[in-house]
Amino acid sequence: MDKSTQTELEAAAFRRLVSHLQKHTEVQNIELMILADFCRNCLAKWYMAEAAEQGIAMDYEQAREVVYGMPYKEWKDKFQTEATDEQLAAFDRKQQAKL
């Protein structure tokens, strides 16, 4: 496979992942962090870092809008729930396991 085709496929897969996460708002970021060790905010940070690598000016809020499909504050107000004590404990255990 040539590099251009690979890049196109990777970009399409990224768009599909972002679209999937935008549709499944019931999945909270804390759950993603516990299970997969990344969340929507991580994707936004990676997106922003890649933009910087390409010399494209982008701040974190702009990158989050790409990932969330709306301003982060709007998504947070509409869809984010408070993390439960169990979720926070699971996240802490995950972080401790990394050390």
N, C-alpha and C positions, 0 to 999 in steps of 0.2 A: 504494500500500500504506500502510495506517495505521501509526503509530508502534508501537502495541501488537503488531500482527502481526509487524512487522519485529523487534522485541525478542524475541518468542517464537521466530522463525526463527533469529536469531543465537544465542540460548541453546541451542537444539536442536543447531545446528552445533557450538557449543563442546563440548557434552556428547558429541557423536559424535567429535570430535577427541580429547578426553580419553580416551574409551573405546578408541579406536583405539590411542593411545599406551600405554594400560595393557595391551592385548592383545599389542602388539608390543614385548615387553621386550628382544628381540634388538637393537633399534635403540638404540644408546647415545646419551647426551646430547651427547657430543663430536661424533658424526656429525651430529646435528641442527644443532649450532652451526656446523659447517663448511659444511653444505649449505644450511641455511635461516636461519642467523643468529638462531636462538632454540632453546630446549630446554624440557624439562619444568619446570626451575627457573624459567625466564623466565615461563612460564604461571602458575606459582604466585605469582611476584612481582606479575604483572599482576592476578591474582585478588585478592590481598591489598590491592593499591592501590585496586581498585574497591570492595572491602568498606569500606575507610577512607573513600572518597568518599561512601559511603552511611551513614557513621556506625556501621558494624558493626565491633566489635573482633575482630580476627583476627591471629594472629601467623604468621610465615613457616612454622613447622612445621605448623600447622593447614591453611594453604593448600596446602602440599606434599602433605599427606595427601589432600586433595580431588583433586589432579592425579594422584598416584601410585596412589591407591586403597588405600593402606596407609601406615603410618608410613615416612618416607623411609629411615630406617636399615634397616628390614626389606627394602625394595625394593633398596637398595644392596647389602646382604648377599646377596640372592638373585640379582640380575640384573646388577649393574654390574661391568664388567670394567675392567682397567687400560688407560688410553689407550696406544696404541702410539706409538713415536717418529714414525712417519709421520703419525698423526692429530694429534699435538701440533705437528708442523711445519706441517701444512696449516692448523691453527687459527691458529698464529702468522702465517702468510702472510695469512690472511683478516683478522686484526686489523690487520696492517701496511697492508693495502690500504685500510682505512677512514681512515687518517691522511692 
